[in-house]
Amino acid sequence: MAQRSLEITVVSAKGLKKVKHLSRMDVYVTASISGDQPTEQKTPVDKDGGTSPKWNHSMKFKIDETLAQTNMHLFTIIFKIKCDRTLRGDREIGEVHVAVKELLDNASDDNSPKYVTYPVRNPSGKQKGELNFIFKFGDKIGTGATAAAFPHVHAATASYVYPPPQNTAVPAYPLVGYQPPVQGGGGYGYPAQGMYPPPPQQPPAGYPPVGPGYGYPPVV
């Protein structure tokens, strides 16, 4: 997933449909990603521009570039141009829909700001007027750098680079087929030479057997 910031400066509109005839229209613009209310941002109200208002107002969004490239309809900037009215509620003048993929495809190679103009369509679907804005993408952010610094380890294939902790539990029973060496011994399961005295040698036939003490007289 590659996320990028998107900065849009709503500059102006021109030739909008007049929806307020007794006085000059007070016009503003809202912008959101695919109509998602939490992402909606709003320009100030221009009380003097009438059908050709000006704002020069910047908005910032964060988009998933990978999803925007593959799902044009899910990642669309929706501009709604409205007339501010106190008594009967705001009235919509027109809308502009711009796919984020289209902006990505037309972005400058050096990510410099780019000025564009799009037609405005009124609620009946007819084209009336135009909207001018500047867009600029920021550098890619998100999981790329993080993944390089902290690679994902799969449990099935992971191997330890460092030895396990010293407090690792020791099995209560030895492994099958393995006999631990006798402490101080010289081999597996056999005592080292010299650990025990050799068995007594029995005298030749006709002599009494050697008693306890292996041939040495008892201590008096």
BELHUBEL-V931644 format. One record per residue. RES is the residue in three letters. SS is DSSP state (helix for helix, strand for strand, loop for the rest). Layout:
((RES & SS) (RES & SS))
This chain:
((MET & loop) (ALA & strand) (GLN & strand) (ARG & strand) (SER & strand) (LEU & strand) (GLU & strand) (ILE & strand) (THR & strand) (VAL & strand) (VAL & strand) (SER & strand) (ALA & strand) (LYS & strand) (GLY & loop) (LEU & loop) (LYS & loop) (LYS & loop) (VAL & loop) (LYS & loop) (HIS & loop) (LEU & loop) (SER & loop) (ARG & loop) (MET & loop) (ASP & loop) (VAL & strand) (TYR & strand) (VAL & strand) (THR & strand) (ALA & strand) (SER & strand) (ILE & strand) (SER & loop) (GLY & loop) (ASP & loop) (GLN & helix) (PRO & helix) (THR & helix) (GLU & loop) (GLN & strand) (LYS & strand) (THR & loop) (PRO & loop) (VAL & loop) (ASP & strand) (LYS & loop) (ASP & loop) (GLY & loop) (GLY & loop) (THR & loop) (SER & loop) (PRO & loop) (LYS & strand) (TRP & strand) (ASN & strand) (HIS & strand) (SER & strand) (MET & strand) (LYS & strand) (PHE & strand) (LYS & strand) (ILE & strand) (ASP & strand) (GLU & helix) (THR & helix) (LEU & helix) (ALA & helix) (GLN & helix) (THR & helix) (ASN & loop) (MET & loop) (HIS & loop) (LEU & loop) (PHE & loop) (THR & strand) (ILE & strand) (ILE & strand) (PHE & strand) (LYS & strand) (ILE & strand) (LYS & strand) (CYS & strand) (ASP & loop) (ARG & loop) (THR & loop) (LEU & loop) (ARG & loop) (GLY & loop) (ASP & loop) (ARG & strand) (GLU & strand) (ILE & strand) (GLY & strand) (GLU & strand) (VAL & strand) (HIS & strand) (VAL & strand) (ALA & strand) (VAL & helix) (LYS & helix) (GLU & helix) (LEU & helix) (LEU & helix) (ASP & helix) (ASN & helix) (ALA & loop) (SER & loop) (ASP & loop) (ASP & loop) (ASN & loop) (SER & loop) (PRO & loop) (LYS & strand) (TYR & strand) (VAL & strand) (THR & strand) (TYR & strand) (PRO & strand) (VAL & strand) (ARG & strand) (ASN & loop) (PRO & loop) (SER & loop) (GLY & loop) (LYS & loop) (GLN & strand) (LYS & strand) (GLY & strand) (GLU & strand) (LEU & strand) (ASN & strand) (PHE & strand) (ILE & strand) (PHE & strand) (LYS & strand) (PHE & strand) (GLY & strand) (ASP & strand) (LYS & strand) (ILE & strand) (GLY & strand) (THR & helix) (GLY & helix) (ALA & helix) (THR & helix) (ALA & helix) (ALA & helix) (ALA & helix) (PHE & loop) (PRO & loop) (HIS & loop) (VAL & loop) (HIS & loop) (ALA & loop) (ALA & loop) (THR & loop) (ALA & loop) (SER & loop) (TYR & loop) (VAL & loop) (TYR & loop) (PRO & loop) (PRO & loop) (PRO & loop) (GLN & loop) (ASN & loop) (THR & loop) (ALA & loop) (VAL & loop) (PRO & loop) (ALA & loop) (TYR & loop) (PRO & loop) (LEU & loop) (VAL & loop) (GLY & loop) (TYR & loop) (GLN & loop) (PRO & loop) (PRO & loop) (VAL & loop) (GLN & loop) (GLY & loop) (GLY & loop) (GLY & loop) (GLY & loop) (TYR & loop) (GLY & loop) (TYR & loop) (PRO & loop) (ALA & loop) (GLN & loop) (GLY & loop) (MET & loop) (TYR & loop) (PRO & loop) (PRO & loop) (PRO & loop) (PRO & loop) (GLN & loop) (GLN & loop) (PRO & loop) (PRO & loop) (ALA & loop) (GLY & loop) (TYR & loop) (PRO & loop) (PRO & loop) (VAL & loop) (GLY & loop) (PRO & loop) (GLY & loop) (TYR & loop) (GLY & loop) (TYR & loop) (PRO & loop) (PRO & loop) (VAL & loop) (VAL & loop))
